[in-house]
C-alpha cells in the first residue's frame, strides 16, 4: 500500500513537471521553417519577397524583339500586325498561371506587420502593385478580359471561385 502511494505520487509529480516543461517547447515558433509567425517583420523580408518576382519580369530570347518595331521577322508577327483574335473559349485558360497574382495579393494582406521606415515599406508596396499590374496586363493582352482578384484565394474559397457575378472583370 505504501509503495503504491509512493509510485502514484512520483508518477503525478513527473506528469506535472513534464507538462510544464513541454508547454514551453510546444509554444515556440518553428526554428527550421519560415511561417507567417516568424516572417513579415522587417523591411528586409519584404525586399526578399519582392525579389521573387524579378526573374520572370524580362527574360529575353532570340525572338523577343519580333514583337517590336526594331526588327522585321521573316514571318509577320500576329500581335504586331493586329492579326490576333482573342479566344471566346478555351485558348489556354487551363494552363494560365495565376501564381504571381496570388503571391502579390498575399503580400498585400501581410506586409502591414513589418516594421521599418515607411518610405522603404512603400517602395516594396509599389513594386508589388507594379508586378500585379504587369501580370494582369499580360493576361488581358492574351485573353482580352480576365477576372479581377484582389485577395489571396485559397482552395476553400469556392463561393468566390465559382460565382461569376462576384468577380469583377477588367
Secondary structure, DSSP 8 states (H G I E B T S, - for coil): -HHHHHHHHHHHHHHHHHHHHHHHHHTS--SSS--TTTSS-BHHHHHHHHHTTTTTT----TTGGGGSSS---SS--TTTTT-----SS-TTGGG---HHHHHHHHHHHHGGG-BS-HHHHHHHHHHHHHHHHHHHHHHHHHHS--EE--S---TT-HHHHT-GGGSEE-
